Amino acid sequence: MQILITGGNAGIGKATAIQLAKQGHRIVLACRNEAKAKDAIAAIRAASNNKNIHFLHCDLASLPSVRNCAKHYRNQFGELDILINNAGLITDKLLFTKDGFELQFGVNHLGHFLLTTSLIDLLEQAKEPRVINVSSKAHLRAKINFNTFNGEIGEQRYKPMAAYGQSKLANVLFTKELIRRHPNIYSFSLHPGVVATQIAGKNGNKTSWRIIWSLFSPFFKSTDTGAKTSVYLATSPSALSSNGKYFDSQKVAKASPLANDEDLARKLWETSETLIRTNK
């Protein structure tokens, strides 16, 4: 199968790529940093004995970059069976994408929304197309505030974890609305577990936050364990009977009650369409 993974150069994404490469699939990594991606490709090839691993540049904080990635993917590969929207970030201060969106919303949701919808026709041509959205338990207490996508609340009132939770709830809502609009596509969202990655050490996060993260990291899941649910949803025939569901530890889990709000999911989709259309 042909599999596209965002953020596959490190952490859960890399572990996911290795496990899928061992099964013999063609893997394309959509990453921002080419040097790190090439190092990851070498490691994935060595670990899996699969040479069919490729790289495309994609900066999810830039809508033009996402469009270029989709264009190059289409021209270079021409078919797509599985899209794993894995890349994500967390920040402790108000930052913005290159298009002026609040960074966590822009990268965790809007960039993936654009990438997915740009490749939707290729997915629909596949036999059993799947879209896997890596969310988080942080979505459980989150809400969608449509007035904060551009960071309008201002830095003094900015609540980083609320913004992160909002972006992860958006992943779950996107999953639900995707299958309503494109019923031939299987789509899932998931919590990978609290995984020992470098996510808190990026984007200028405070030293105190990075220290706390590093202290607790030994108690977190390994990236290999964190990747198992993504791999399961990408390949298991039994997952197809749970289309649109939210998963944790390879099992259907309870999502936020807001995940079943069809009006909210519809509004988020339509708003996302407007945002990407007005930022060409």
N, C-alpha and C positions, 0 to 999 in steps of 0.2 A: 504493500500500500504506500501511497504518497502522503507524507505527514509533514505539516508545517508547525513549528513550535516557536513562539515568541520567547525571548529571554533564555534561550537554550544554552548559553555559554557558561552558566554557573548554577550552583544551588539545585533546586528542585528541577528546573528545566533541563539542566545537563544530565541529572540522574534519570529523568524521564527519557531523554534522548538515548542514553546508553541502553536502558532496558528495552526500548522499542527497536533500537538498532540490532540488538542481539537476536531479535525475532526476524531480522532480515528485511525490514522496511526501509524505504528511501526516506531520509530525514533532511529537512531543510530548516536551518536555524535562522530566524529573523532577529538580528541583534543590532544594538547601537554601536558597539565597539568591535571593529573588524579584527584587531590584533588578538583580543581575548577570544573572539569567535574562532579564529584559526587555531589557537592553542586548544580550545575545546574540541574542535573537529578532530585534531590529531589524537587527543585523548579518547574520544568516543570511538574512533576507528580502531585504535589499539585495544580498547576494552571489549569491543564487539566483533572484531575481525570483519567489519562491514565497511567497505570503502565508499559506499553510496551516501555520503554525508556532505551537505552543501551549506553555503552561507549566502544570505541576502542582507544588505544593510537596511535597518528599520529603526528609526528613532520615534518611539511612540509619543514623545512630547512635541512632535512636529507633524501636523497633518499632511503637509506636502511630502515629507519623508515616507509616511505610511502609504500615500497614494503611489509614490514611486516604487515602493516595495511590492505592492500589489501588481503594478504594471510589469515589473521585471519578473515577478513570479509567473505571471500569466505567459509572458513571452518565452521564458526559459523552460518551464515545466509543463504548462498547459493542462494539467489535471490536478485534482486535490480530493483526497479521500477523508482526511482528518485534519482539523485545525485545533491546536491546543493553545488557547490564549492564557499563557502561563506568566508572562512578565508582570511585575508589579513593584511598587515602591511604597515607602512610608516616610513621612517627614515630620519634623517637630516644629516647623514654622511655615508661614505662608510663602509659598513659591509658585511660580507660574510656568506654564508651557510656553513654547515659542509663539503660540497663537493666542496667548493671553488667558488661558483657562487655569483654574486652580490645579496645581500639579497632580495631586493624587487622583482627582476626578479625570483629568485629561489623559493621564497615562493608563490608569487601571481600568477605566471604562471607555472613554471616548476614542482613544487610539485603536483599541480592540474592536469597538463598534464599527469604525471606518474600515479596518482591515477585513473584518468578516463580511460586511455588506459589499465590499469591493470585489470579493471573491465568491459571492453567493451563487453565481451561475455555475462556476466550476464545481462547487460542492453538490449542487443539485443534479449534476451529470454523473456523479459517483453512484455506485451500487448501494452502499449503506453509509452515506456521509454523516460525519459526527463533528460537532463543535463542543469542545470541553473548555469551560471557563473556570479558572482557578480563583475561587472566592476566599472567604474566611468566616470563622465564627463571629468575627467582629460585625458582621452584617446583622446579627440577631437583635441588637439594641439600636440599630441605626434607623434613620429616617432620610427621605429625599427632600432636600430644600432646594427648590429650583432657583432660588435667588442667590445661591452661593457658588455656582459653577464658574464664575469669573472672579471669585474671591471678594465679592462686593461687601462682605461683612467687615472687611478691614483687619489688619494684622492684630490689633489690640484685642479683638474678640474672637480671633481665629482659634478653633479647637481642633488640633491635629487629629486626634483619635476619632472625633465625630466625622471629620472629612474622610478619613480612611474607611470608617464603617460605611459611610454613604457610598463610596466608590465600590465597596464590596457588595452592598445591597444592590447597586446598579448591575453588577455582574449576574446576580440571581434573577433580577427582573428581566434583564436582557435575554437570559436563557429561556425564560417562560414565554416571552413575546416572540422570540425567534421561531419557536415551534408552532405558534399560532399563525404566524405569517408565512412560514415555510414548512408545512407539515411533512414534507419529504425528507427533512433533515432531522437527525437525532441530536439533541443538545442536552448537556448536563452542566451543573455547577458543583463545586466541591470545596470542602475544607481540607487542606493537605495535612493538617496538624500543626502544632507549633514546632517549627523546624529550625535546626541550627544552620542558618544562612547568614550572609553579610548584609541583609536588608536594612538593618538599623544603623549600619556604619556608612551609609551613603547619604548624598543630598545635604551635606552640611549639618547633619543631626548633632545635637549637643554632646559634648564629651561624656556628661553624666549618663545620658541615655545609652550611649555605646558601651560604657563600662557595665551598666546594669545588664544589658543584653549579653555581654560576653560572660558575665558571672553566671547567668542562668543557662547559657547555651549548652553546657554539659548535660543538662537534664532534658533537653529538647529531643525530638525525634531526629534521626539521621535523614539526610536528603534522599537516600535510597528508600527508606520507609515512607517519607513524605510523597515520593513519586508514585507509589503503588496504586493509589486511587486514580490518578490520571491515566496510568497505563491500563488499568482495569477498564475504565470507561472508554478508552480508545479502541480496545481490542476484544472485550468479552461479549459474546453473543447474548448472554443473560442480562447485560445492562440495558439492552434495547427495550425490554419490557417496562423500564422505568424512565421513559423519555420525559425530559423536562424536570426531573427531580434533582434535589440537592443531596450530595453524598458526603459521608465522613467515614474513613476507614473501610472503604469499599462497600459500604452499605447505605441505603437510603436513610437520611437523617431528617430531623425536624427543622424546617427553615422558619424564618421570620413570618408571622402572619401577613406582613405586607407583601411577601412574595406571591401571594394569591390575589392581590389587588390588581385586577385586569386593567382598570382605568389608570392606575398609577403606572403600570408597565407600558401601556399604550402611550401615555403622555411622555414618559421618559424616552421611548423610541422616537416619537415625533419630534420632541425637543432636540434629541441627538441628531436627527436628520437635518433639522434646521441649522444647528450649530456647525456641522461639517459642511453644509451647503454654502453658508455665508462666510466660510473661512477657506475658500479655494484660492 
